[in-house]
Each structure stands twice: as C-alpha cells, then as structure tokens.
Amino acid sequence: MLTFDQLAPGREFGRQVFDCSAEVLGRWRAIYPELPPPAEGRVPPGLAAVIAIMAYGRLTSPRPDGNVHGSQRFRWRRLPRVGERLETAVRLKSAELRQERRWVTIETLTTDADGQPVLEGEMVILWAR
C-alpha cells in the first residue's frame, strides 16, 4: 500500500507504455460519438486524460481507498498519430500536509519512440490516510 508517509518529492514511480491503436481510438469514439473524428489520423485531444491517468493508476497501486482526484491539467506538445506507441513517466512533484489534509501533486511526461515530449500533465490528489 502506497501511503502518504512514503511519498517524497522527486520520487519516480516508473514508466508506462500506451499504444494509440485503432482499437483504443474506436473505444474512445464509442464513448463520445458526438465529437468530430480526429483530423489527419491523430488521436483526439481528450485522450490526454486516459494516457496520463492510466499510467498514474498502474504505477502507484495499490493506494489507500478514499483518495480524491482534485484537479488535472494537460498540455499537448503535439497530437500523436493513431498507431504510435507512447511512454509516460510518472513523478511526484509534491506531498504537503495543509490544514490536516494530504495534498499530492503528480507530474506526467509522455514521450514518443524518439524520446521527444508529446504530452505534459499534472494532477492534484487529496490523499487518504
């Protein structure tokens, strides 16, 4: 179990691969059929949350029950093409106790096969006991 006391700023949790496959894109489109298809064979911008949160979830498990996802923000450097394989690094930016609440900020950096940045992310989580 990954507890708050084990969280030290700068901690690297590892890397997680994400395939931007046609199958993944098809599942995304099934959830959001009202959105226009992505242009020029690129993945939809909304896939940012899927890429980052899947990496975070897999690399920081198990976590205490009761964590609350407070906020997230993402910045695309470029939209990947369908068929690209990406890799997301997950890092702890901060873990602070404020007014008896445990606030954790997670950074993600997703790169392409050449190691070039594709997506940057940050999530703020209220960590359970």
C-alpha positions in Angstrom: 0.0 0.0 0.0 1.4 3.4 -1.0 0.9 5.6 2.0 1.4 9.4 2.3 4.4 8.9 4.5 6.2 7.0 1.7 5.8 10.0 -0.7 8.9 12.1 -1.2 9.0 14.9 -3.8 11.0 13.9 -6.8 10.1 10.2 -6.5 9.9 8.5 -9.8 7.2 5.8 -10.0 8.3 4.5 -13.3 7.1 4.5 -16.9 4.0 3.1 -18.6 3.6 2.3 -22.3 0.4 3.4 -24.1 -0.4 2.2 -27.7 -2.5 4.7 -29.6 -4.1 1.9 -31.5 -7.1 2.0 -33.8 -8.8 -0.2 -31.2 -8.2 2.3 -28.5 -9.4 5.1 -30.7 -12.5 3.0 -31.6 -13.4 2.6 -27.9 -12.9 6.3 -27.3 -15.2 7.1 -30.3 -17.9 4.8 -28.9 -17.9 6.7 -25.7 -18.0 10.1 -27.4 -19.8 9.6 -30.7 -20.9 13.3 -30.8 -17.3 14.5 -31.1 -15.9 15.1 -34.6 -13.4 12.5 -35.8 -9.7 13.4 -35.2 -8.1 15.2 -38.0 -5.3 13.7 -40.2 -5.1 10.3 -38.3 -4.3 12.0 -35.0 -5.7 10.9 -31.6 -8.4 13.1 -30.1 -7.1 15.7 -27.5 -9.4 14.2 -24.8 -7.3 11.1 -24.8 -4.7 13.0 -22.7 -6.6 12.1 -19.5 -6.7 8.4 -20.5 -3.0 8.3 -21.2 -1.9 10.1 -18.0 -4.4 8.6 -15.6 -3.8 5.1 -16.7 -0.1 5.5 -16.2 -0.6 7.1 -12.8 -3.1 4.4 -11.7 -0.9 1.5 -12.8 2.3 2.8 -11.3 1.0 4.0 -7.9 -1.1 1.0 -7.0 -2.2 -0.1 -4.5 -3.3 3.2 -3.0 -5.5 3.9 0.0 -9.2 3.8 -0.5 -10.7 7.2 -0.4 -8.2 9.3 -2.4 -10.0 12.2 -4.2 -8.9 13.4 -7.6 -8.9 17.2 -7.2 -7.8 18.6 -10.5 -5.8 17.8 -13.6 -4.4 19.8 -16.5 -2.6 18.7 -19.6 -0.6 20.4 -22.4 -0.1 18.7 -25.7 3.2 19.4 -27.4 1.7 17.6 -30.4 -1.1 15.1 -31.0 0.2 11.7 -31.7 -0.8 9.7 -34.7 -3.0 6.6 -34.5 -0.6 3.6 -34.2 2.1 5.5 -32.3 3.5 3.9 -29.1 4.0 6.4 -26.2 5.6 6.1 -22.9 4.6 8.1 -19.8 6.8 8.8 -16.9 5.1 9.4 -13.5 6.8 11.6 -10.9 5.8 13.0 -7.5 6.1 16.8 -7.6 5.0 17.5 -4.1 3.3 15.9 -1.0 2.2 18.5 1.5 0.2 18.4 4.7 -2.1 21.5 4.8 -4.8 22.0 7.4 -4.6 18.3 8.2 -5.2 17.3 4.6 -2.7 15.4 2.5 -2.2 17.1 -0.9 -0.2 15.3 -3.5 0.8 16.7 -6.9 1.8 14.2 -9.6 3.5 15.1 -12.8 3.4 13.1 -16.0 5.6 13.4 -19.1 4.6 11.4 -22.2 7.2 10.9 -24.9 7.2 9.3 -28.4 9.5 6.5 -29.6 12.3 9.0 -30.2 12.0 10.3 -26.6 10.5 13.6 -27.7 7.9 15.1 -25.4 4.3 14.7 -26.6 2.2 15.4 -23.5 2.8 17.1 -20.1 0.4 16.6 -17.2 -0.2 17.5 -13.6 -2.8 16.0 -11.2 -3.6 17.1 -7.7 -4.9 14.4 -5.4 -6.3 14.6 -1.8 -4.6 11.5 -0.4 -6.5 9.3 2.0 -4.9 8.2 5.4 
